[in-house]
Amino acid sequence: MHGLIYRALQCFVTDSYGPDRWIEVAMVADLGLVEFEAMLMYDDAIAPRLIAAVGAVLGRSEPDLMEDVGTYLVSHPNTEGLRRLMRFGGVTFVELLHSLDDLPDRARLAVSDLNLPHIELREYSSSHFSVICGTSIPRFGHVMMGLLRTMADDYGALALLEFQGGAKGTETVSITLVETEFAKGRSFALGARAS
Amino acid sequence: MTDTQNMPAVLDMLCPMYVMINRTGHITHVGPTLRKLRPEMAWGGARFLEVFALKRPRAVTSVTDLRDHAGIKLHLQLRDAPATELKGVAVKCGAEDALIVNLSFGISVVDGVQTYDLTHADFAPTDLATEMLYLVEAKSTAMEAWRKLNLRLQGAKIAAEEQAFTDTLTGLKNRRAVDHVMARALQRDSQFALMQLDLDFFKRVNDTLGHAAGDHVLQTVARIMVDETRSEDTVARLGGDEFVIVLPGVRDAAALRRIGSRMIKRLEMPIPFEGRECCISASIGTVFFEPGSGANMRTLLDDVDVALYASKRTGRGRQTFYNEDLRQTTDAPAHAHTGDTNRKAVIMRPVPE
């Protein structure tokens, strides 16, 4: 699995709970390292062990934890670049939802060996969707739920998200759009650069 | 084309950076995004070539020329500041010699979007401009991650070099390794012999045959020293033409004498290099560390230096075992301490096998 994914987990723990907790996680997970390099590849087998260790050290359930990771990825000042890249997906939250199918390809365009799980949007009505995603990253459905909930806020849309469970290597999140222009949302200038 | 009435509305959607020009070269309509580049300007009725300078092809100086260059890639620039550069293409439209010039930022799209604060909605949904902006940002972010990785790797490389125990030229151990090995032996209070070997006439090789020859000699010397010692011995190059060997568990002077003389004999055989012969010899000083003697790293290195100096002084190509009498000699090295006994130095000449 790509170092960017492991690094994201490391930064989530470090930025939210402090470096000491991360060192504890690294020991509990028996990583044999303290720092993941964002641009190197690591064994896939580390992922479940690492997530379990983060849960144990922080005293959180894995689903809750991974949802927080999703939120962190698009809301923390240190990950502003990622929020911006997500906003390139569309002018509205609905457009963003429609761009999710392309997300793995977009990721690969940026970093050619970054393989995200498969993502598919199903549209039942103009306000009811579900996102079905692969689990090559464990608990990816929960990550997407946290990420999309935060992006809805970012666009100023009011949406209800619910984890529908998973089976056979896929997880499903349902999305009900209550209002597209509920709040002002955060600003996004196409030409601005994340520092 | 008979019905062109809804043409502007169609073009506003399909290519929002276009200009419509009439037969006389005056602007009749401008797409909404292009208008954003000069929101204050009265576009309608302005002369196209007074708003835009045509940089290429250079031959185009009139609207007639422009009509003749329909279908060709145009390089344009806004005449007033900010003098944004644009790419374009002109097409003839309708029966009245009208022209449509469609424009784009081309490669300057990042600057264009920043300068004019454009949004998604300013580009046609089929335009790849936002994808290009996405790629620029994504690639910059990825590149920054690579740059950080490279910096960290470089730091790690420097740290590894600092901690290295190997002399890169000869593949022998280095001074840090010797310090480490001796410190450990002293800590355990376990017996060992210490030989220091200096090459004789090495400087002459370097000066007359060059550094490549010098390096070759050092590598050959290293090989000989490794050959003549056991695998548990530590052979190290301290720098320049100075070498040290730590031989754990060796207290037999006769055996050491044999090793030393065999080494000197082999080193004195001319070393061929690019058709020339490099002739050197070596001087050796040797000291034993006996458990319980109270000697430490500093005194041992000092003693071995005194013994080596005695070999050099008495004609080179020799091995000298340390004893305190050596310190009585008048021209002992400045840092060597003066001993209080008065025995004669034991100087070994190389013994033929």
HADDOCK unambig.tbl for C-alpha pairs under 7 A between the chains (distance, minus, plus):
assign (segid A and resid 37 and name CA) (segid B and resid 149 and name CA) 6.91 0.50 0.50
assign (segid A and resid 38 and name CA) (segid B and resid 145 and name CA) 6.69 0.50 0.50
assign (segid A and resid 39 and name CA) (segid B and resid 145 and name CA) 6.85 0.50 0.50
assign (segid A and resid 39 and name CA) (segid B and resid 146 and name CA) 6.47 0.50 0.50
assign (segid A and resid 85 and name CA) (segid B and resid 134 and name CA) 6.37 0.50 0.50
assign (segid A and resid 85 and name CA) (segid B and resid 138 and name CA) 6.92 0.50 0.50
assign (segid A and resid 88 and name CA) (segid B and resid 134 and name CA) 6.24 0.50 0.50
assign (segid A and resid 91 and name CA) (segid B and resid 120 and name CA) 6.34 0.50 0.50
assign (segid A and resid 110 and name CA) (segid B and resid 135 and name CA) 6.54 0.50 0.50
assign (segid A and resid 110 and name CA) (segid B and resid 138 and name CA) 5.15 0.50 0.50
assign (segid A and resid 110 and name CA) (segid B and resid 139 and name CA) 5.38 0.50 0.50
assign (segid A and resid 110 and name CA) (segid B and resid 142 and name CA) 6.75 0.50 0.50
assign (segid A and resid 111 and name CA) (segid B and resid 142 and name CA) 6.63 0.50 0.50
assign (segid A and resid 189 and name CA) (segid B and resid 119 and name CA) 6.75 0.50 0.50
assign (segid A and resid 190 and name CA) (segid B and resid 113 and name CA) 6.85 0.50 0.50
assign (segid A and resid 190 and name CA) (segid B and resid 118 and name CA) 6.69 0.50 0.50
assign (segid A and resid 190 and name CA) (segid B and resid 119 and name CA) 5.59 0.50 0.50
assign (segid A and resid 191 and name CA) (segid B and resid 110 and name CA) 6.54 0.50 0.50
assign (segid A and resid 191 and name CA) (segid B and resid 113 and name CA) 5.13 0.50 0.50
assign (segid A and resid 191 and name CA) (segid B and resid 114 and name CA) 4.31 0.50 0.50
assign (segid A and resid 191 and name CA) (segid B and resid 117 and name CA) 6.50 0.50 0.50
assign (segid A and resid 192 and name CA) (segid B and resid 114 and name CA) 6.61 0.50 0.50
